[in-house]
Amino acid sequence: MKRLFTVLVAAMIAAAPALADEVRSTGALGIVIERAAGTVAVIDTRAHTRLATVEGLGDLSHASAVFSPDERYAYIFGRDGGLSKIDVLTGTLVNRVMQSGNSIGGAISDNGRLVAVANYEPGGVRVFDADTLAPVADIPATDIGNGKRSKVVGLADAPGRRFVFSLWDTGEIWIADFSAGPQPVVTRITDIGANPYDALITPDGRYYVAGLFGEDGLALVDLWHPEKGARRILDSYGRGEEPLPVYKMPHLEGWAVAGRHAFVPAVGRHEVLVIDMDTWTEAGRIPVHGQPVFVMAEPGGRHVWVNFAVPHNDTLQVLDTETLAIVETLTPGPGVLHMEFAPRGDQVWMSVRDGNEVQVRDTLTRKVIATLPADKPSGIFMTARAHRIGL
Amino acid sequence: MVRLAAILLLAALPVAAQDVAPQRAAALENMLIQDCGSCHGLRMTGGLGAPLTPDALADWPDDGLVATILHGRPGTAMPPWKALLSPDDARWMVGRLRQGVTP
């Protein structure tokens, strides 16, 4: 009996995965995209350490990630159409499929069972089983002639097993509803405005807002009432002014909300726009250092942090959401590409691309408390995103 | 006629990678991959912007590409880069793109 027990214990130890001899949870983990090298660093956001480097992920230009509901797996969306599934506990690549020729991000369904990818080539959305990455559905975008279909941007998950996305070339917002099974019911909202470039969903999952590149303004869809179509908001924010060159497309990831105000980058103007979410009208605009790229609120909403397009991408500005004043201008280093706040806001991680490092700053003092070397880092994604609508 | 010949001769000059100082070339190479790559892909295979691989550019003359870089393409997301790049910089980039760019 004792011998059998020993054998069983030995078998259990042998079957354990590589890192599980040290029991670990995933709540403090995250990943950093090293886009030029095609690698992903798995990080411990509390110990400020790199736990593993995952290789073989292809072209990670503009790569982004979502997490499984148990925070164990990260799905990485590469530029070359590669969809990769990483186990952040073991720091290994567990599956990878080439699902298109050219892609731009994705989303995971509210139940964690479906992963959707937005594609430029061929234009459309493809949906996969989150466990196996087997294809589930293909949603080709609108035909634009010459065998091409509209590029898809701003793909986000919404409650009720839905994915919402925007069509760059044809100015549409589509809602794909998977609540009845693997064949989606697709609602197509047309004439939303020219060239939606990215979109976001409010934290409650109710409103989808697409920024427009081809004209001033944003397109708003109430996902409780998609039958009402899209509503144009802030449609005159640049009236009478010559737009400045946009050297990098702004991003609408996340939703910088403080009280009733939301903060979004203006396009072609060195301004952050303030939206009154009760009336969906402009509540103000804040002149800033350059073309804003990411406008991100501290989780507590007290400040908004803004980074900029080249040639102003060595700088960050911190805005007071109450007074709308700039409270601090930081210069973390060359090529500040992305920021990620710890879920409760005490620290903010930022990638300094041409400095080849990731900085961790105390959100209160805004001082650097740790740095990690990284190879041309871009996106930073913490596992807490697993529990957020629209991230 | 002489003037036409001169123009033709100029147009026929190969784009050389040594037209800019080495330090500037390194900065331009990084800009090409990292900043142009934001839209065109780090491997120039395209994204929101068009592919800029040697094959994709084969039918485009150098002068047209230089003009596109400096002045942008109205009606698209391609901005004018003339505030950040000189004509020599742009010409160097075109030559570099024709060789094929990877990070």
Interface residues (C-beta under 8 A of the other chain):
Chain A: R35 A36 A37 D59 L60 S61 H62 R79 D80 N102 I104 Y120 E121 K151 V153 W168 N195 Y197 F213 P245 V246 Y247 K248 M249 V310 P311 G335 R353 D354 K376
Chain B: N30 M31 I33 Q34 D35 G37 S38 C39 G41 L42 R43 T45 G46 G47 L48 G72 A77 P79 P80 W81 A83 L84 P103
